[in-house]
Amino acid sequence: MRAVLETRQKAAAAQVKQLEAELERVRAALTDAEEVHRRRVIGLEQYLEALAEENALADVTGEVSRRKPVGPRRAVPHRQNATGVKELSPDYQALMTAAVDAGGDGLGARRAAVVLGWDSASASRVEGARARLKRLVERGWLVEKKPGRFTLPASGQHPGAGRPGGGS
């Protein structure tokens, strides 16, 4: 009788071990699926927000948005070649408005990601926002006096024009 009970106990322990391994596999698959779902929800939300902003902009101006076709193009014109911020794409206009609001403290990349409607906890999104801010610096719209802090150029001065430290 003892041998039968020990055999049953070993079989039950083996089944528990097998089911625990399967449970771990299912949990890992569930975690992966939840992450994919989370990213797709965020992507859809960002798309819908951008679409709503574009429609709101068209409603405000009373005309259909006439954006350039997607492809190789210069999204940020050089400041000296532009008549104003209105020539920038909506995302860059939002960044310029945020830089004005930030004042002398300057706009950081994490805040810029929030302004763009991106997840500021995502390192890749923050770096994408930083790249856009750097592009605005390269084209003369903003200056980076302190590392990581982007501000408007001093008034009365053409951005990057002959000032020490204003160029590279």
MARLUMVO-71818 format. One line per field, with one value per atom (N, C-alpha, C): atom name; residue number from 1; x, z, y; residue in one letter. Coordinates in steps of 0.001 Angstrom, whole numbers, m for minus. Example, Ala and Ser with C-alpha at 12.3 -4.5 7.8 and 13.67 -1.06 7.14 Angstrom:
<pts>
atom: c(N, CA, C, N, CA, C)
nr: c(1, 1, 1, 2, 2, 2)
px: c(13190, 12300, 13200, 12850, 13670, 12900)
pz: c(7800, 7800, 7800, 7080, 7140, 7870)
py: c(m5690, m4500, m3300, m2250, m1060, 30)
rest: c(A, A, A, S, S, S)
</pts>
This chain:
<pts>
atom: c(N, CA, C, N, CA, C, N, CA, C, N, CA, C, N, CA, C, N, CA, C, N, CA, C, N, CA, C, N, CA, C, N, CA, C, N, CA, C, N, CA, C, N, CA, C, N, CA, C, N, CA, C, N, CA, C, N, CA, C, N, CA, C, N, CA, C, N, CA, C, N, CA, C, N, CA, C, N, CA, C, N, CA, C, N, CA, C, N, CA, C, N, CA, C, N, CA, C, N, CA, C, N, CA, C, N, CA, C, N, CA, C, N, CA, C, N, CA, C, N, CA, C, N, CA, C, N, CA, C, N, CA, C, N, CA, C, N, CA, C, N, CA, C, N, CA, C, N, CA, C, N, CA, C, N, CA, C, N, CA, C, N, CA, C, N, CA, C, N, CA, C, N, CA, C, N, CA, C, N, CA, C, N, CA, C, N, CA, C, N, CA, C, N, CA, C, N, CA, C, N, CA, C, N, CA, C, N, CA, C, N, CA, C, N, CA, C, N, CA, C, N, CA, C, N, CA, C, N, CA, C, N, CA, C, N, CA, C, N, CA, C, N, CA, C, N, CA, C, N, CA, C, N, CA, C, N, CA, C, N, CA, C, N, CA, C, N, CA, C, N, CA, C, N, CA, C, N, CA, C, N, CA, C, N, CA, C, N, CA, C, N, CA, C, N, CA, C, N, CA, C, N, CA, C, N, CA, C, N, CA, C, N, CA, C, N, CA, C, N, CA, C, N, CA, C, N, CA, C, N, CA, C, N, CA, C, N, CA, C, N, CA, C, N, CA, C, N, CA, C, N, CA, C, N, CA, C, N, CA, C, N, CA, C, N, CA, C, N, CA, C, N, CA, C, N, CA, C, N, CA, C, N, CA, C, N, CA, C, N, CA, C, N, CA, C, N, CA, C, N, CA, C, N, CA, C, N, CA, C, N, CA, C, N, CA, C, N, CA, C, N, CA, C, N, CA, C, N, CA, C, N, CA, C, N, CA, C, N, CA, C, N, CA, C, N, CA, C, N, CA, C, N, CA, C, N, CA, C, N, CA, C, N, CA, C, N, CA, C, N, CA, C, N, CA, C, N, CA, C, N, CA, C, N, CA, C, N, CA, C, N, CA, C, N, CA, C, N, CA, C, N, CA, C, N, CA, C, N, CA, C, N, CA, C, N, CA, C, N, CA, C, N, CA, C, N, CA, C, N, CA, C, N, CA, C, N, CA, C, N, CA, C, N, CA, C, N, CA, C, N, CA, C, N, CA, C, N, CA, C, N, CA, C, N, CA, C, N, CA, C, N, CA, C, N, CA, C, N, CA, C, N, CA, C, N, CA, C)
nr: c(1, 1, 1, 2, 2, 2, 3, 3, 3, 4, 4, 4, 5, 5, 5, 6, 6, 6, 7, 7, 7, 8, 8, 8, 9, 9, 9, 10, 10, 10, 11, 11, 11, 12, 12, 12, 13, 13, 13, 14, 14, 14, 15, 15, 15, 16, 16, 16, 17, 17, 17, 18, 18, 18, 19, 19, 19, 20, 20, 20, 21, 21, 21, 22, 22, 22, 23, 23, 23, 24, 24, 24, 25, 25, 25, 26, 26, 26, 27, 27, 27, 28, 28, 28, 29, 29, 29, 30, 30, 30, 31, 31, 31, 32, 32, 32, 33, 33, 33, 34, 34, 34, 35, 35, 35, 36, 36, 36, 37, 37, 37, 38, 38, 38, 39, 39, 39, 40, 40, 40, 41, 41, 41, 42, 42, 42, 43, 43, 43, 44, 44, 44, 45, 45, 45, 46, 46, 46, 47, 47, 47, 48, 48, 48, 49, 49, 49, 50, 50, 50, 51, 51, 51, 52, 52, 52, 53, 53, 53, 54, 54, 54, 55, 55, 55, 56, 56, 56, 57, 57, 57, 58, 58, 58, 59, 59, 59, 60, 60, 60, 61, 61, 61, 62, 62, 62, 63, 63, 63, 64, 64, 64, 65, 65, 65, 66, 66, 66, 67, 67, 67, 68, 68, 68, 69, 69, 69, 70, 70, 70, 71, 71, 71, 72, 72, 72, 73, 73, 73, 74, 74, 74, 75, 75, 75, 76, 76, 76, 77, 77, 77, 78, 78, 78, 79, 79, 79, 80, 80, 80, 81, 81, 81, 82, 82, 82, 83, 83, 83, 84, 84, 84, 85, 85, 85, 86, 86, 86, 87, 87, 87, 88, 88, 88, 89, 89, 89, 90, 90, 90, 91, 91, 91, 92, 92, 92, 93, 93, 93, 94, 94, 94, 95, 95, 95, 96, 96, 96, 97, 97, 97, 98, 98, 98, 99, 99, 99, 100, 100, 100, 101, 101, 101, 102, 102, 102, 103, 103, 103, 104, 104, 104, 105, 105, 105, 106, 106, 106, 107, 107, 107, 108, 108, 108, 109, 109, 109, 110, 110, 110, 111, 111, 111, 112, 112, 112, 113, 113, 113, 114, 114, 114, 115, 115, 115, 116, 116, 116, 117, 117, 117, 118, 118, 118, 119, 119, 119, 120, 120, 120, 121, 121, 121, 122, 122, 122, 123, 123, 123, 124, 124, 124, 125, 125, 125, 126, 126, 126, 127, 127, 127, 128, 128, 128, 129, 129, 129, 130, 130, 130, 131, 131, 131, 132, 132, 132, 133, 133, 133, 134, 134, 134, 135, 135, 135, 136, 136, 136, 137, 137, 137, 138, 138, 138, 139, 139, 139, 140, 140, 140, 141, 141, 141, 142, 142, 142, 143, 143, 143, 144, 144, 144, 145, 145, 145, 146, 146, 146, 147, 147, 147, 148, 148, 148, 149, 149, 149, 150, 150, 150, 151, 151, 151, 152, 152, 152, 153, 153, 153, 154, 154, 154, 155, 155, 155, 156, 156, 156, 157, 157, 157, 158, 158, 158, 159, 159, 159, 160, 160, 160, 161, 161, 161, 162, 162, 162, 163, 163, 163, 164, 164, 164, 165, 165, 165, 166, 166, 166, 167, 167, 167, 168, 168, 168)
px: c(821, 0, 880, 1946, 2847, 3447, 3846, 4454, 3452, 2206, 1168, 985, 929, 749, 1946, 3156, 4352, 4368, 3953, 3891, 2885, 1718, 703, 1203, 1901, 2431, 3458, 4347, 5353, 4685, 3652, 2935, 2257, 1653, 995, 2027, 3195, 4251, 4756, 4894, 5355, 4315, 3030, 1983, 1968, 2150, 2208, 3366, 4521, 5703, 5449, 4811, 4510, 3521, 2489, 1495, 2092, 2988, 3655, 4496, 5199, 5999, 5096, 3960, 3015, 2423, 2139, 1613, 2611, 3876, 4910, 4986, 4877, 4892, 3693, 2521, 1306, 1412, 1956, 2136, 3073, 4163, 5100, 4419, 3637, 2917, 1893, 1235, 262, 947, 2083, 2826, 3223, 3716, 4080, 2865, 1763, 549, 20, 92, m344, 515, 1830, 2735, 2420, 2181, 1816, 506, m450, m1737, m1556, m756, m521, 84, 1076, 1707, 720, m129, m1107, m2153, m2567, m3518, m2900, m1644, m967, m836, m463, m338, m1657, m2731, m4051, m4442, m4194, m4514, m3726, m2454, m1638, m2136, m2516, m3037, m4330, m5239, m6512, m6327, m5383, m5104, m4555, m3621, m3048, m4120, m4996, m6077, m7037, m7349, m8232, m7594, m6290, m5598, m5591, m5365, m5342, m6718, m7757, m9118, m9468, m9038, m9307, m8589, m7362, m6606, m7307, m7820, m8535, m9824, m10509, m11739, m11450, m10369, m10020, m9655, m8864, m8432, m9496, m10491, m11560, m11170, m10093, m9671, m9113, m9041, m8494, m6979, m6419, m4971, m4275, m3318, m2564, m1124, m962, 362, 1087, 2380, 3206, 3117, 3243, 3195, 4369, 4118, 5160, 6290, 7483, 8647, 9809, 10891, 12031, 11690, 11738, 11462, 12099, 12258, 12804, 11631, 11378, 10244, 10504, 11764, 12111, 12968, 12387, 13196, 14178, 15250, 16183, 15482, 15760, 15072, 15211, 16388, 16593, 15797, 15363, 14589, 13086, 12665, 11251, 10700, 9425, 8784, 8226, 8039, 7525, 7326, 6884, 6677, 5603, 4691, 3600, 4112, 5351, 5911, 6345, 6416, 6802, 5606, 5896, 4826, 4160, 2952, 2235, 3026, 3758, 4551, 5622, 6301, 7350, 6758, 5576, 4905, 4582, 4124, 3822, 5083, 6212, 7471, 7891, 7708, 8064, 7178, 5896, 4981, 5401, 5766, 6212, 7506, 8399, 9650, 9349, 8377, 7974, 7421, 6563, 5964, 7016, 8060, 9106, 9955, 10023, 10773, 12253, 12872, 14309, 14780, 13858, 14247, 14577, 13957, 14206, 13319, 13161, 12335, 13222, 12861, 13609, 12971, 13708, 13236, 12040, 12030, 10914, 9617, 9697, 8515, 8108, 9083, 8791, 8037, 8413, 7704, 6240, 6004, 4631, 3868, 4525, 3897, 3503, 4332, 4050, 3017, 2595, 1609, 2205, 3492, 4188, 4355, 4647, 4884, 6242, 6227, 7488, 8281, 7700, 8433, 9242, 8980, 9682, 10960, 12092, 13374, 13464, 12930, 13016, 12177, 11034, 10197, 10875, 11493, 12199, 13363, 14071, 15183, 14681, 13523, 12923, 12567, 12041, 11724, 13007, 14063, 15343, 15899, 15738, 16214, 15473, 14179, 13420, 13879, 14149, 14645, 16013, 16871, 18199, 18075, 17095, 16871, 16465, 15643, 15261, 16476, 17411, 18650, 19484, 19656, 20458, 19932, 18622, 18007, 17796, 18255, 18232, 16976, 16044, 14811, 14976, 15829, 16078, 17577, 17963, 19366, 19421, 20569, 20787, 21947, 21644, 22705, 23211, 22294, 22654, 22350, 23170, 22899, 21502, 20736, 19409, 18318, 18624, 17631, 17565, 16449, 16276, 15427, 15968, 15278, 15242, 14452, 14410, 15701, 16147, 17332, 17055, 18110, 17956, 17300, 16370, 15678, 16641, 16396, 17267, 18493, 18695, 19865, 19351, 19973, 19614, 20246, 19476, 20021, 21285, 22315, 23563, 24412, 24098, 24815, 25999, 27149, 28401, 28601, 27788, 27960, 28871, 29715, 30533, 29628, 29901, 29119, 27778, 27412, 26104, 26094, 27250, 27280, 27340, 28426, 28562, 28232)
pz: c(0, 0, 0, 766, 848, m522, m1282, m2588, m3553, m3465, m4324, m3996, m2706, m2293, m2684, m2552, m2946, m4457, m5228, m6678, m7068, m6416, m6690, m6306, m5161, m4703, m5691, m6216, m7194, m8501, m8917, m10142, m9975, m8810, m8541, m8511, m7899, m7850, m9260, m10094, m11467, m12256, m12034, m12723, m12272, m10972, m10454, m11101, m11180, m11782, m13254, m13975, m15387, m15556, m14724, m14818, m14425, m13453, m13082, m14237, m14941, m16099, m17203, m17424, m18439, m18027, m16735, m16231, m16461, m16212, m16452, m17926, m18796, m20235, m20635, m20109, m20421, m19872, m18660, m18092, m18951, m19426, m20284, m21590, m22172, m23398, m23154, m22004, m21648, m21483, m20839, m20663, m22013, m22906, m24252, m25000, m24928, m25623, m25041, m23719, m23094, m23539, m23681, m24130, m25570, m26437, m27820, m27847, m27051, m26980, m26486, m25445, m24892, m25957, m26692, m27739, m28852, m29202, m30268, m29809, m28552, m28019, m28036, m27612, m27613, m29033, m29951, m31346, m31911, m31614, m32088, m31465, m30159, m29495, m30109, m30367, m30969, m32367, m33129, m34469, m34395, m33494, m33382, m32893, m31954, m31485, m32615, m33390, m34506, m35535, m35799, m36749, m36239, m34940, m34355, m34402, m34107, m34170, m35590, m36555, m37959, m38380, m37950, m38273, m37568, m36315, m35583, m36240, m36677, m37357, m38654, m39395, m40637, m40342, m39232, m38869, m38490, m37757, m37316, m38504, m39416, m40568, m41653, m41575, m42553, m43878, m43916, m45164, m44875, m45910, m45789, m45680, m44805, m44618, m45917, m46327, m47556, m47189, m46555, m46146, m47343, m47304, m48371, m48294, m49415, m49388, m48590, m47997, m47206, m48131, m47677, m48471, m48061, m48800, m48417, m48541, m47429, m47416, m46178, m46171, m45018, m44188, m43065, m42215, m41459, m41249, m40495, m41383, m41900, m42715, m41828, m42412, m41649, m41246, m40046, m39492, m40398, m40955, m41781, m43083, m43486, m44722, m44466, m43210, m42868, m42436, m42694, m42291, m40877, m40378, m39016, m38647, m37429, m36878, m37660, m38290, m39041, m40173, m40603, m41671, m41169, m39856, m39281, m39280, m39239, m39143, m37772, m37598, m36324, m35111, m35246, m34116, m33714, m34695, m34398, m33869, m34355, m33805, m32329, m31996, m30598, m29744, m30272, m29527, m29326, m30325, m30200, m29150, m29138, m28134, m26736, m26601, m25305, m24872, m25820, m25485, m24999, m25616, m25164, m23746, m23501, m22175, m21121, m21507, m20561, m20138, m20979, m20640, m20488, m19501, m19293, m18781, m18189, m17692, m18832, m19970, m21126, m21141, m22310, m22535, m22560, m21799, m21783, m22710, m23023, m23966, m23420, m22126, m21549, m21663, m21356, m21481, m22960, m23844, m25276, m25731, m25206, m25564, m25130, m23954, m23470, m24388, m24777, m25675, m26995, m27470, m28734, m28565, m27328, m27082, m27009, m26733, m26674, m25237, m25054, m23735, m23226, m22198, m21698, m20877, m20601, m19888, m20849, m22131, m23143, m23558, m23344, m23673, m25159, m26016, m27453, m27834, m27184, m27462, m26980, m25809, m25277, m26199, m26685, m27607, m28935, m29382, m30592, m30420, m29246, m28951, m28889, m28272, m28197, m29606, m30502, m31879, m32569, m32301, m32899, m32337, m31040, m30444, m31020, m31189, m31774, m33209, m33944, m35315, m35311, m34336, m34218, m33882, m33106, m32801, m34071, m34803, m36035, m37048, m37069, m38052, m37510, m36274, m35748, m35014, m34768, m34095, m32585, m32046, m30604, m30360, m29109, m28699, m27493, m27343, m26215, m25402, m24525, m23725, m22651, m22010, m21037, m21687, m21452, m22054, m21690, m22707, m22490, m22227, m22224, m21977, m23210, m23866, m25130, m24924, m25342, m25170, m26490, m26501, m27665, m27730, m28917, m29022, m28398, m27979, m27404, m28437, m28000, m28941, m29501, m30724, m31383, m32000, m31732, m32278, m33235, m34372, m35324, m34820, m34608, m34025, m34717, m33918, m34422, m35215, m35195, m36031, m35296, m35468, m35018, m33521, m32719, m31265, m30835, m29842, m29350, m28750, m29121, m28597, m29265, m30180, m30827, m32004, m32502, m33717, m33460, m33028, m32948, m31591)
py: c(m1181, 0, 1267, 1237, 2386, 2710, 1724, 1911, 2560, 2170, 2743, 4221, 4542, 5940, 6795, 6273, 7018, 7255, 6276, 6413, 7490, 7476, 8498, 9897, 9974, 11263, 11795, 10936, 11347, 11780, 11073, 11429, 12791, 13014, 14302, 15433, 15188, 16208, 16523, 15484, 15699, 16505, 16217, 16960, 18420, 18654, 20029, 20770, 20131, 20760, 21091, 20166, 20369, 21524, 21558, 22626, 23981, 24015, 25269, 25796, 24897, 25312, 25854, 25194, 25669, 27010, 27171, 28439, 29576, 29334, 30351, 30721, 29705, 29968, 30820, 30498, 31256, 32678, 32837, 34180, 35030, 34425, 35154, 35558, 34645, 34969, 36068, 36030, 37061, 38412, 38436, 39690, 40270, 39429, 39897, 40437, 39735, 40167, 41480, 41628, 42881, 44051, 43834, 44903, 45300, 44325, 44628, 45406, 44971, 45664, 47096, 47296, 48633, 49552, 49049, 49867, 50206, 49273, 49534, 50543, 50466, 51444, 52837, 52949, 54243, 54770, 53909, 54326, 54830, 54116, 54537, 55872, 56034, 57299, 58449, 58237, 59294, 59637, 58631, 58873, 59680, 59280, 59977, 61415, 61630, 62981, 63845, 63295, 64050, 64376, 63426, 63640, 64713, 64672, 65678, 67059, 67144, 68429, 68968, 68101, 68519, 69020, 68303, 68726, 70031, 70187, 71421, 72588, 72355, 73406, 73797, 72809, 73099, 73858, 73509, 74208, 75657, 75875, 77224, 78097, 77572, 78370, 78415, 77514, 77515, 76907, 76182, 75556, 74178, 73380, 72038, 72149, 71348, 71364, 70997, 71805, 71536, 71202, 70075, 69654, 69072, 69218, 68648, 67140, 66464, 65009, 64454, 63290, 62654, 62241, 62444, 62090, 62956, 62903, 63707, 65191, 65874, 67304, 67909, 69184, 69882, 70384, 69699, 70049, 71347, 71684, 72884, 73780, 74862, 75771, 76527, 77000, 77824, 79103, 79568, 80733, 81956, 82166, 83362, 83290, 82097, 81946, 81916, 82025, 81907, 83260, 83442, 84686, 84595, 83388, 83237, 81786, 81581, 80243, 79500, 80215, 79584, 78695, 78892, 78061, 76684, 76522, 75233, 74285, 72987, 71997, 72139, 71600, 71752, 71268, 70154, 69659, 70669, 71238, 72202, 73507, 73880, 75054, 74838, 73626, 73298, 73377, 72905, 72982, 74435, 75264, 76682, 77359, 77038, 77595, 77144, 75880, 75368, 76045, 76348, 77038, 78453, 79111, 80446, 80359, 79363, 79182, 78857, 78122, 77724, 78920, 79924, 81136, 80876, 81541, 81449, 80105, 79315, 77990, 77049, 77272, 76430, 75202, 74660, 73486, 72252, 71232, 69983, 68963, 67923, 66905, 66133, 65852, 65096, 65903, 67195, 68065, 68184, 68246, 68325, 67082, 65914, 64681, 64767, 65335, 65502, 66454, 67550, 68531, 67868, 66958, 66259, 65144, 64909, 63870, 62485, 62420, 61141, 60702, 59425, 58848, 59314, 60175, 60725, 59716, 58563, 57520, 56658, 56803, 56018, 56755, 56113, 56741, 57078, 56224, 56492, 57703, 57889, 59058, 60336, 60279, 61457, 61811, 60804, 61076, 61627, 61152, 61703, 63174, 63517, 64919, 65747, 65172, 65875, 66129, 65165, 65325, 66473, 66594, 67694, 69034, 69073, 70319, 70681, 69690, 69933, 70448, 69912, 70374, 71848, 72237, 73652, 74515, 73967, 74700, 74838, 73742, 73761, 74774, 74941, 75832, 77246, 77503, 78861, 79283, 78375, 78733, 78776, 77901, 77826, 77846, 78052, 77928, 76991, 76356, 75441, 75992, 76967, 77583, 76636, 75909, 74882, 73537, 72530, 71218, 70716, 70392, 69839, 70860, 72141, 73199, 74091, 74120, 74812, 76062, 77208, 78481, 79236, 80296, 81173, 81972, 82336, 83179, 84547, 85221, 86558, 87464, 88306, 89184, 90217, 90595, 91565, 90925, 89671, 88972, 87918, 87836, 86783, 85500, 84407, 83188, 82710, 82503, 81922, 82901, 84181, 85145, 85745, 85171, 85743, 85844, 85214, 85262, 84119, 84347, 83226, 82161, 80934, 79816, 79665, 80524, 80448, 79508, 79094, 78285, 76818, 76254, 74818, 74385)
rest: c(M, M, M, R, R, R, A, A, A, V, V, V, L, L, L, E, E, E, T, T, T, R, R, R, Q, Q, Q, K, K, K, A, A, A, A, A, A, A, A, A, A, A, A, Q, Q, Q, V, V, V, K, K, K, Q, Q, Q, L, L, L, E, E, E, A, A, A, E, E, E, L, L, L, E, E, E, R, R, R, V, V, V, R, R, R, A, A, A, A, A, A, L, L, L, T, T, T, D, D, D, A, A, A, E, E, E, E, E, E, V, V, V, H, H, H, R, R, R, R, R, R, R, R, R, V, V, V, I, I, I, G, G, G, L, L, L, E, E, E, Q, Q, Q, Y, Y, Y, L, L, L, E, E, E, A, A, A, L, L, L, A, A, A, E, E, E, E, E, E, N, N, N, A, A, A, L, L, L, A, A, A, D, D, D, V, V, V, T, T, T, G, G, G, E, E, E, V, V, V, S, S, S, R, R, R, R, R, R, K, K, K, P, P, P, V, V, V, G, G, G, P, P, P, R, R, R, R, R, R, A, A, A, V, V, V, P, P, P, H, H, H, R, R, R, Q, Q, Q, N, N, N, A, A, A, T, T, T, G, G, G, V, V, V, K, K, K, E, E, E, L, L, L, S, S, S, P, P, P, D, D, D, Y, Y, Y, Q, Q, Q, A, A, A, L, L, L, M, M, M, T, T, T, A, A, A, A, A, A, V, V, V, D, D, D, A, A, A, G, G, G, G, G, G, D, D, D, G, G, G, L, L, L, G, G, G, A, A, A, R, R, R, R, R, R, A, A, A, A, A, A, V, V, V, V, V, V, L, L, L, G, G, G, W, W, W, D, D, D, S, S, S, A, A, A, S, S, S, A, A, A, S, S, S, R, R, R, V, V, V, E, E, E, G, G, G, A, A, A, R, R, R, A, A, A, R, R, R, L, L, L, K, K, K, R, R, R, L, L, L, V, V, V, E, E, E, R, R, R, G, G, G, W, W, W, L, L, L, V, V, V, E, E, E, K, K, K, K, K, K, P, P, P, G, G, G, R, R, R, F, F, F, T, T, T, L, L, L, P, P, P, A, A, A, S, S, S, G, G, G, Q, Q, Q, H, H, H, P, P, P, G, G, G, A, A, A, G, G, G, R, R, R, P, P, P, G, G, G, G, G, G, G, G, G, S, S, S)
</pts>
